[in-house]
Amino acid sequence: MKRYILSVLILVSALGVQAQGRKNIANFSLFQQYYNPALTGSDGSVVKTLYRSQWSGFEGAPRTMFASGELNLTGRAAGQEERGHASKDKASHAVGLAVLGDRFGPFAENQLLLSYASGVRLGERTRLRWGGALTYGSISLDGHRLTVDNESDPQFLGVLGNRSRISKFDLNLGLMLTSERYYLGYAMHEVTKDRMIYGDSFLKDLYTRRHIAQAGYRTAVTEQVGLAVNGIYQYDRNLEGAVEGQLKAIYRNMFWVGGGYRRDEAYSFNAGLLVNQLRLAYAYEVPTAARYTSMNTSEVALSFYLAPVQRNSRQVVIW
């Protein structure tokens, strides 16, 4: 079995990132329900998948796999939901299930999220949505595949040569204001912080609450072309703040190209296609000069809507 030679600095950094669970997704605007459970089912009933490969060409490089299913209990198709014209219903309801897996050398992280969202009309075109997600997560470290610079360092006692694992139950909560043209909201992850942790304690102190703010605006420029702007800000005590923005040009609600920037981390370029019930998206990230690696990242996302997307030339339906 191959062994990974990591410096103490890289190891500690990896521990922090893995334990925190902050997930950077270039196509974050397509997976908003993961960041804020209030948006579960906001684009209709849909199945989504994602594969993200970081640091291409590096053995043991980080890989992220994600899959989710959302069921809008009102039965609306995407483009007809409350992000469009608010319906006459007094309330809407949706449920979702998501699984995520991260792999990075000897580290492995898995997440399971069960979400629920509801919303009420505030006006003809505006809704207030709220939601929550019950979460389960586990992080494991295979110490047999790990070599460090100083094996006698006390912080690695009990880790090297052993399999360590920690599990955690928690709750995510979110609130979101939505309309056909914009959304604005806030979510808190890891609400209980470290109160429901089981297993080895080597990662316990790295768990902390995360605060996430999201906003977006989309509009038609002509009958053929539209624009969408999305932004996300994530903050926690350990990793502090991270902000990311994205701009897309959309043609006939079918094809888009765009670019984005994650502060001090990466530039991204993305493109996608929406045909009937199928959506395919691709993103490519290039690290900034401030990053400690020059390796690039690729990301592929595939979604299937359970009903054809309702679209017309007057309103953009892609975020």
N, C-alpha and C positions, 0 to 999 in steps of 0.2 A: 504494500500500500504506500502510495506516494505521500511524502510529508511536506508540509508547507512551512517555509522558513519566513517568519514574520518578526519584525522588530517589535520591541515593547510598545513603541508609539503607535504603530499601525494596529497592533492587537487591541490596545485600549480604545482606539478610535472605532474599530470594528465592533467591539463590545457595546459601545455607546450607541452606535447607529442601529445595531440589531435590536438592542433592548428597547430603544425608544420607539421603533416601529414607524418612524417618519418615512413615508413612501413618496419618492419623486417619480411622477409619471408625466412624460412629455405631452401626452394627449389627455391631460387631467380634465379637460372640459367634457370629455366623453364618459368619464367615470365619476361624476360629481356625487353620486349617492354613496360612494365609499368614503368620501370626506365629510359629507353632511347627510345623515339619514333622513332628514326632512325632504330630500329630493328623490327618495325611493318612489319609483313609478311615475315620476313627473313627466317622463317622455313616453308613457304608455307601457305596455307589457313587452319585455324584451329580454333576450339572453345575450350576455356580453362575455368576451374572452380577451385576454391580453397576454402577450409574451414580450418580455423586455430583457435584452442581453447587453450588459454593460462591459466596458473594457474589452472589446472584441480582440481575440488573439492572446489573451492572458489566461493561462490554465487556472481553473478554480475561480474564475471571475464571477461577479454577482449576476444572478439570474432571477427574474421575478415572473411568476405565473399567476394569473388571476382569472376567475370565472364567477359570474353572478347571474341570477335570474330575478326579474322584477315582475310583479303581477299587479296591474292597476285594477282594483276591484270594481271600478265604475265601467270598465270595458271600453274605454276610449283608446283610439289609436294615437300614435305620436303625431303631433301637429294639431290634435283636437283637444289636448289636455289643458290644464289650467295655466300653462305658460302661454297659451293662446287665448282666445276669447273665453272668459270665465263662464262656466256653465251655470244653469239655473239651479243645480244641486246645492243644497245648503252645506254639504260636506263631502269630501272625497277621502278614499282610503286606499292604501297600497301596502303590500308586503314584499319582502325581498330576502334573498339568501346569497351570501358571497363567501368565497374561499380564496385565500391568497397563500402562496408559498414562495419563500425567499431562500436562495442558496448562495453561500459565499465561502468557498474553501471548506474548512471544517465546521462552519456554522450552518444551521438550518432553522428557519422560522416558519411557522404556520399560523394562519388566522382563520377563524370562522365567525361570520357575522349574521345575525338574524335581525332584520330591521322591519320597522313599521312606520308609516307616515300618514298623516291626515292633514286636511286643509279646509279653510272656509273662505268664502268670498268677502273681500273688503270693498269691492266696487265692480263695475262691469267687466273690467279687464285685469283686475288685480286679486291675488290670493295671498293669504298668510298660511304657510305650511309649517308644521312641526313634526318631529319624528325622533325615534330612539332606536338604538341597536344594542342587543345583547351580544357580547363578544367573548370569544375564547381564543387565547393565544399560547403558543409554546415556542420556546427557544432552546436549542440543543447545541452543544459543542463537543465534537469528537476529539478529545485530547490525544488520541493515538495518532492523529494526522497533524499534530501541531508541534512545531519546534520554535523556541524563542532564543534570543541572544543570551539570556542569563537564566538558566533553569533553576537557580537557587533563589531567585527573587520571591519573597514571601507572597506576593499577590497571585502567584501562579500555583501555589501549593494546593493540591487537591484537584487541579485542573489537568495538568499534563499527565498523559497516560490513562486518563479516566474519561468516561462519558458523563457529561453534566447536562442537566435538563431542568427547566423551570416552566411552570404553567401558570396561567392567570385568567381569571374571569373578570369582566368589567362591563362598563356601560358607556355608550356614546350618545350624546344628545345634540339636537340641532334645531334651528329656527331659520326660516327662509321666507322672504317676500318675493313673489314671482309675478310676472306678467308676460305678454307675448313678446316684449322687446327687452326686458331686463330681469335680472335677479340679484338679490343682495341678501347675504345671510351670515350666520355665525354658528359654529359647532364646537363642542368640547369633547375630546377623546380622553379615555382613561379617567373617567369621573371619580372613581373610587381610589385612584392612584395605586397604592401597593397593599390594599387591605385584603385582597383575595389572591394571594400568591402562594404557590405550592412547589415544593422541590428544592433544588440546590439554591443557595442564597447568593451566589457570586454575581448575579445580575440585578438583585433586588433593588439596590440603591439607585439604579439608573432609570427606573420607572418614574414617570412624572406626568402630570396632566398636559395635554396639548390643546392649544387654542387655534382655531382655523377660521379665517374670514374669506368669503368668496363673493365675487361680483362679476357681472357680465352684461353686455349690451349688444344687440344685433338689430340691423335695419336693412331695408332694401334701398339700394342706390338707384337702380333702374329696374325694369321688369325682368331683366336677365341676371343682374349682378347684385349681390348683397355683401355686407361686412359683418363680422362678429368679433368682439373683443372680450377676452376672459382674463381674470386675474385671481390669484390665490395667495394668501399669506398664512404661514404656519409659524407658531411660536411655542417653545417650551423652555423650561428653566435650564436644561442641560445643553441643548443645541442652539438656543436663542432663536432669532427670527430668520425666516427664509421667504422671499417674495418672488413670484413668477408671473409673467404676463405673456399673452398670446394674441396674435392678430390673424384673422383668416379672411380671404377673399373667396366668395362662394358664387358659383355659376349655376343658375337654374335649379337651385336646391338639390343639386345632383353631384357636383364636383367642387372640391375646394383645395386651395393651397395656402400655406401660411408659415409664419415664423414666430419664435418665442425667445424669451430670455429669462433664465433663473439667476438671480443676482450672485455674482462671484463664483458661479458654478458652470453654467453651460448655455450655449445658444442651441436652439432647436429649429428644425425645418420639418414641416409636415404636409401631407396631402391625403386626400381620401375620396371615396366614391360611395354614393348612396343610390341604390337601384332597387326599387320596390321595397322589399322587406330586408334587404341585406346591406350592411354598411361595412366597408373595409377602409382601414386607416393605417398609415405608416408614418413614423417619425424617426428622425436622425438627429442625434445630439453631438455637439462638438464642445469639449471642455474649454473654459476660459483659461487665460494665462495664469490666473490665480490658483488653479487647481493643481494638485500634486501629481496628476496623471495626464498624459496626452492621448489616452485611448478613447475611442468614440463609443457611442451607444446606439443600438437599433431597437426599434419597438414596433410591433405589429398588433393591431387590434381588429377583431372581427365581431360584429353584432348582428343578431337576427331578431327582427320585430315580429310579434305574433300576428300583427295585422299590417297591411300596407300603410306607409306613412302618408298622411294627408298633407298635401302641399299645393300652394298656388303662388302666382307671381307677385302677390301683394305682401306676403309675409315670409321671412326667412325662418326655416325650421331647424337649421343646423347651428349648434353652438361651437 
